[in-house]
Amino acid sequence: MFGIRRPLRRALSLGLPTAWGALAIIYKLTCPLARQDGLPARLVTSAVFFAVGTGLVLHMRQALVRELKQARRVAGAAQSVVLRPPPPRVDGLNVAATQLSADRGASVGGDLYEVMATEHGVRVVIGDVRGHGLPALGTVAALLGSFREAAHDEHDLGRVLRRLERALERHLRERDRDTPDATVAEEFVTVLVLEIREDGELHVLNCGHPWPYLLSGTSVRPLSRADPLPPLGPFPLPTELSATPCGPLLRGESLVLFTDGAEDARDARGRFFSLPESLTKAAHDRPVSPQQILRTVLAALLRHTAGGPTDDIALLVLENGRESSPLGTRESGRTTTTHAQSTTHL
């Protein structure tokens, strides 16, 4: 059925302009009025050709709009398969994620994220590929495909990151071979790989990506201030890769991971968006949930940029909702954990 419809649509798209052109030629050759030199005859002839030309322009415009809509649908479907929405709950963690495109008409970007429960803990990746469009989507697909395998296969988080590096190198090499492009050598990806273990302990490897924010009660602070590694692509990773320990994620605390488009967003006066300020407001709202945090931040972003951010933005929120997680408080940068005691009656 679909094989018949497509040639039929093509025939109709070509046949109508051809018919209009033939009508104009027939009018010019057969109509006596078209061969007269008087002003009224010339006006009529001009009106006929103007109408035919206008019809052709409108027809071509409609055809281009249809093709553009179809291309966007295909691109959107491809991205929804590659960048699938995370489930609302992963191994006791409440999860919410969203994207905000810089171009309202675009459906393909270079942001990536994934949350997976593995035997090594919950493993998370978030990244930002340089550029937009189908080339960026191809890079996103290569990295996410590698992460989804490595997150289960590799016990060490450093080996997961190493697999991502090799996947990027292989993808760019194949892309350059198929469609040689001088810009391939300039491609890079900022990426952050995170592991949340059963006891809530956080371990992170960061390659040029913004550090997540930790929401604890009503306080908001960066998860770490350590210098990140270089982005994947321009320089090889160090021989030894040691994940940065960042303490535990206590019950009720949240991590907000994001791409740099969030903090680089500017208003009409050139002022940067204050993500910590927006997160502080979200932390004071009740009830606090990953979905509510996203709504608050997105609303503030749209107000700040007047609805038009200049870069794609991805946001991912993880809240520790595990019943077995230890309760604790953070005071002056220290974590105090209270373990419940159980009493057995004989």
C-alpha positions as CSV (number, residue, x, y, z in Angstrom):
1,M,0.0,0.0,0.0
2,F,2.7,2.5,1.0
3,G,4.7,1.5,-2.1
4,I,1.8,2.6,-4.3
5,R,1.0,5.8,-2.4
6,R,4.5,7.3,-2.7
7,P,4.8,7.1,-6.5
8,L,1.2,8.4,-6.8
9,R,2.0,11.4,-4.6
10,R,5.1,12.1,-6.7
11,A,3.1,11.8,-9.9
12,L,0.6,14.3,-8.6
13,S,3.2,16.7,-7.4
14,L,4.8,16.7,-10.9
15,G,1.6,16.5,-12.9
16,L,-0.1,19.6,-11.5
17,P,2.7,22.0,-12.4
18,T,3.0,20.4,-15.8
19,A,-0.7,20.8,-16.4
20,W,-0.6,24.5,-15.4
21,G,2.4,25.1,-17.7
22,A,0.6,23.3,-20.6
23,L,-2.5,25.4,-19.9
24,A,-0.4,28.6,-20.2
25,I,1.2,27.4,-23.5
26,I,-2.2,26.4,-25.0
27,Y,-3.6,29.8,-24.1
28,K,-0.7,31.5,-25.7
29,L,-0.9,29.4,-28.9
30,T,-4.6,29.0,-29.4
31,C,-6.5,31.9,-27.8
32,P,-7.0,34.8,-30.2
33,L,-6.9,37.3,-27.4
34,A,-3.3,36.2,-26.6
35,R,-2.1,37.2,-30.1
36,Q,-3.6,40.7,-30.0
37,D,-1.4,43.7,-29.3
38,G,-3.9,46.0,-27.6
39,L,-3.6,47.0,-24.0
40,P,-6.7,45.0,-22.8
41,A,-5.4,41.8,-24.4
42,R,-1.9,42.3,-22.9
43,L,-3.5,42.8,-19.4
44,V,-5.5,39.6,-19.8
45,T,-2.5,37.6,-20.9
46,S,-0.3,39.0,-18.1
47,A,-3.1,38.1,-15.6
48,V,-3.2,34.6,-16.9
49,F,0.5,34.0,-16.7
50,F,0.6,35.7,-13.2
51,A,-2.1,33.3,-12.0
52,V,-0.2,30.3,-13.4
53,G,3.1,31.5,-11.8
54,T,1.4,32.2,-8.5
55,G,-0.2,28.7,-8.5
56,L,3.2,27.1,-9.3
57,V,4.9,29.0,-6.4
58,L,2.2,28.1,-4.0
59,H,2.2,24.4,-5.1
60,M,6.0,24.2,-4.6
61,R,5.8,25.9,-1.3
62,Q,3.2,23.4,-0.1
63,A,5.3,20.5,-1.4
64,L,8.3,21.8,0.5
65,V,6.4,22.2,3.7
66,R,5.1,18.7,3.4
67,E,8.6,17.3,2.9
68,L,9.9,19.4,5.8
69,K,7.2,18.1,8.1
70,Q,7.9,14.5,7.0
71,A,11.6,14.9,7.6
72,R,10.9,16.3,11.1
73,R,8.6,13.4,11.9
74,V,11.2,10.9,10.8
75,A,14.0,12.8,12.8
76,G,11.8,13.0,15.9
77,A,10.9,9.3,15.7
78,A,14.6,8.4,15.3
79,Q,15.6,10.5,18.3
80,S,12.8,9.1,20.4
81,V,14.2,5.6,19.8
82,V,17.8,6.7,20.4
83,L,17.1,9.0,23.4
84,R,14.3,7.1,25.1
85,P,12.7,8.7,28.1
86,P,13.9,7.1,31.4
87,P,11.4,5.3,33.6
88,P,9.9,7.3,36.5
89,R,11.6,5.0,39.0
90,V,14.9,3.1,38.7
91,D,16.0,0.8,41.6
92,G,14.4,3.1,44.3
93,L,15.4,6.3,42.6
94,N,12.7,8.7,41.4
95,V,13.7,10.0,37.9
96,A,12.5,12.8,35.6
97,A,14.1,14.2,32.5
98,T,13.3,16.7,29.8
99,Q,14.8,18.6,26.8
100,L,14.4,22.1,25.6
101,S,15.4,22.8,22.0
102,A,17.0,26.1,20.9
103,D,15.1,25.8,17.6
104,R,11.3,25.3,18.0
105,G,11.2,23.7,14.6
106,A,14.1,21.3,15.4
107,S,13.6,17.8,16.8
108,V,17.2,16.5,16.6
109,G,19.8,17.7,19.0
110,G,23.1,16.6,20.5
111,D,22.2,16.1,24.1
112,L,22.2,12.6,25.6
113,Y,21.3,10.9,28.9
114,E,20.5,7.5,30.2
115,V,19.7,5.9,33.6
116,M,20.2,2.2,34.1
117,A,19.9,-0.2,37.0
118,T,22.9,-2.7,36.9
119,E,24.4,-5.2,39.3
120,H,27.1,-2.6,40.0
121,G,24.5,0.1,41.0
122,V,22.5,2.6,39.2
123,R,24.6,4.1,36.4
124,V,23.9,7.4,34.7
125,V,25.3,9.2,31.8
126,I,24.7,12.7,30.5
127,G,26.5,14.4,27.7
128,D,26.5,17.1,25.1
129,V,27.7,16.5,21.5
130,R,29.1,19.4,19.6
131,G,26.7,20.5,16.9
132,H,23.1,19.6,15.9
133,G,21.2,17.7,13.3
134,L,21.7,14.2,12.0
135,P,25.5,14.1,12.5
136,A,25.0,14.9,16.2
137,L,22.2,12.3,16.4
138,G,24.6,9.7,15.0
139,T,27.2,10.5,17.6
140,V,24.5,10.3,20.3
141,A,23.4,6.9,19.1
142,A,27.0,5.6,19.1
143,L,27.7,6.8,22.6
144,L,24.4,5.6,24.1
145,G,24.7,2.2,22.5
146,S,28.1,1.8,23.9
147,F,27.0,3.0,27.4
148,R,24.0,0.6,27.5
149,E,26.3,-2.3,27.0
150,A,29.3,-1.2,29.1
151,A,27.2,-0.2,32.1
152,H,26.2,-3.9,32.5
153,D,29.5,-5.4,31.4
154,E,32.1,-3.4,33.2
155,H,32.6,-3.5,36.9
156,D,34.9,-0.5,37.0
157,L,33.4,2.9,36.1
158,G,36.6,3.9,34.4
159,R,36.3,1.1,32.0
160,V,32.8,2.3,31.1
161,L,34.2,5.7,30.2
162,R,37.0,4.0,28.2
163,R,34.4,2.2,26.2
164,L,32.6,5.5,25.4
165,E,35.9,6.9,24.2
166,R,36.6,4.0,21.9
167,A,33.0,4.2,20.6
168,L,33.4,7.9,19.8
169,E,36.7,7.3,18.0
170,R,35.3,4.5,15.9
171,H,32.2,6.4,15.0
172,L,34.1,9.5,13.9
173,R,36.5,7.4,11.9
174,E,33.7,5.7,10.1
175,R,31.9,9.0,9.5
176,D,35.0,10.6,8.0
177,R,35.5,7.6,5.8
178,D,31.9,7.6,4.5
179,T,31.6,11.4,4.1
180,P,35.0,13.1,4.4
181,D,34.6,16.3,6.4
182,A,37.4,18.5,7.8
183,T,35.2,19.3,10.9
184,V,35.3,15.7,12.1
185,A,38.7,16.3,13.6
186,E,37.2,19.1,15.7
187,E,34.3,17.0,17.1
188,F,34.1,16.6,20.9
189,V,31.6,15.4,23.5
190,T,31.4,16.6,27.1
191,V,30.2,13.6,29.2
192,L,29.6,12.8,32.9
193,V,29.3,9.2,34.1
194,L,27.8,8.6,37.5
195,E,27.4,5.6,39.7
196,I,25.0,5.4,42.7
197,R,25.7,2.3,44.7
198,E,23.3,0.4,46.9
199,D,24.4,2.3,50.0
200,G,23.9,5.6,48.2
201,E,27.6,6.3,47.7
202,L,28.3,8.4,44.6
203,H,31.2,8.0,42.2
204,V,31.7,10.2,39.2
205,L,33.9,10.6,36.2
206,N,33.6,13.9,34.5
207,C,34.9,14.8,31.0
208,G,34.4,18.6,30.6
209,H,30.8,18.5,31.7
210,P,29.1,20.8,34.3
211,W,29.0,19.2,37.7
212,P,25.5,18.3,38.9
213,Y,23.9,20.2,41.8
214,L,22.9,18.4,45.0
215,L,19.6,19.4,46.6
216,S,19.6,18.6,50.3
217,G,16.7,20.1,52.2
218,T,16.6,23.7,51.0
219,S,20.3,23.9,50.3
220,V,21.8,23.7,46.8
221,R,25.5,23.1,46.1
222,P,27.7,21.6,43.3
223,L,28.3,17.9,43.8
224,S,32.0,18.5,43.5
225,R,34.4,21.3,42.6
226,A,37.2,19.0,41.3
227,D,38.7,19.9,37.9
228,P,37.1,17.7,35.2
229,L,39.0,15.7,32.6
230,P,39.1,17.1,29.0
231,P,36.1,16.3,26.8
232,L,36.1,13.1,24.8
233,G,37.5,13.6,21.3
234,P,40.4,16.1,21.2
235,F,42.7,14.4,23.7
236,P,43.1,10.8,24.8
237,L,42.0,9.9,28.3
238,P,44.6,9.4,31.0
239,T,46.0,5.8,31.4
240,E,44.6,5.6,35.0
241,L,41.0,6.6,35.5
242,S,39.9,6.9,39.1
243,A,36.3,7.9,39.8
244,T,35.8,10.8,42.1
245,P,33.9,9.8,45.3
246,C,31.3,12.4,46.2
247,G,29.8,11.0,49.4
248,P,26.3,9.5,49.8
249,L,23.0,10.6,48.3
250,L,20.8,10.5,51.4
251,R,17.1,9.6,51.4
252,G,15.1,12.5,50.0
253,E,18.1,14.3,48.5
254,S,18.2,15.0,44.7
255,L,20.8,15.3,42.0
256,V,20.2,17.7,39.1
257,L,22.3,16.9,36.0
258,F,22.2,19.3,33.1
259,T,23.9,20.3,29.9
260,D,25.7,23.7,29.7
261,G,22.8,25.3,27.8
262,A,21.1,25.8,31.1
263,E,23.7,28.0,32.7
264,D,24.7,29.6,29.4
265,A,21.2,30.8,28.7
266,R,21.0,34.7,28.6
267,D,18.2,37.2,28.8
268,A,17.8,40.3,26.5
269,R,20.4,42.2,28.6
270,G,23.0,39.4,28.3
271,R,22.7,38.2,31.9
272,F,23.3,34.4,32.5
273,F,20.5,32.3,33.9
274,S,21.1,31.4,37.6
275,L,20.3,27.7,37.8
276,P,21.2,27.5,41.6
277,E,18.7,30.3,42.3
278,S,16.0,28.5,40.4
279,L,16.8,25.2,42.2
280,T,16.7,26.9,45.6
281,K,13.2,28.1,44.8
282,A,12.2,24.6,43.7
283,A,13.7,23.2,47.0
284,H,11.4,25.5,49.0
285,D,8.2,24.4,47.1
286,R,6.1,21.6,48.6
287,P,6.0,18.8,47.7
288,V,9.5,18.5,46.2
289,S,9.7,15.9,43.5
290,P,11.8,15.5,40.3
291,Q,8.8,16.5,38.1
292,Q,8.2,19.6,40.2
293,I,11.9,20.6,40.1
294,L,11.8,20.3,36.3
295,R,8.7,22.4,36.0
296,T,10.1,25.1,38.2
297,V,13.4,25.3,36.3
298,L,11.8,25.2,32.9
299,A,9.4,27.9,33.7
300,A,12.2,30.1,35.0
301,L,14.4,29.4,31.9
302,L,11.6,30.3,29.6
303,R,10.9,33.5,31.5
304,H,14.6,34.4,31.5
305,T,15.1,33.8,27.7
306,A,11.7,35.1,26.7
307,G,10.9,31.7,25.4
308,G,13.9,31.5,23.1
309,P,17.1,29.7,24.5
310,T,20.1,29.9,22.2
311,D,21.3,26.4,22.9
312,D,19.7,23.0,23.5
313,I,19.1,22.1,27.2
314,A,18.8,18.8,28.8
315,L,17.8,18.3,32.5
316,L,17.9,15.1,34.5
317,V,16.7,14.8,38.1
318,L,17.4,11.8,40.4
319,E,15.9,11.7,43.9
320,N,16.8,9.0,46.4
321,G,13.5,7.4,47.4
322,R,14.9,4.2,48.7
323,E,13.2,2.9,51.8
324,S,16.4,1.2,53.0
325,S,18.6,4.3,52.5
326,P,20.1,5.7,55.7
327,L,18.7,8.9,57.1
328,G,21.2,11.7,57.7
329,T,21.9,15.4,57.8
330,R,24.6,17.5,56.3
331,E,26.3,20.1,58.5
332,S,29.2,22.2,57.4
333,G,30.1,19.9,54.5
334,R,29.9,16.8,56.8
335,T,27.4,14.0,56.5
336,T,25.9,12.6,59.8
337,T,24.1,9.3,59.3
338,T,21.7,7.9,61.7
339,H,21.1,4.1,61.6
340,A,17.8,2.8,62.9
341,Q,18.2,0.2,65.7
342,S,15.9,-2.8,65.8
343,T,14.7,-4.6,68.9
344,T,13.7,-8.3,68.9
345,H,11.2,-9.5,71.6
346,L,11.5,-13.1,72.6
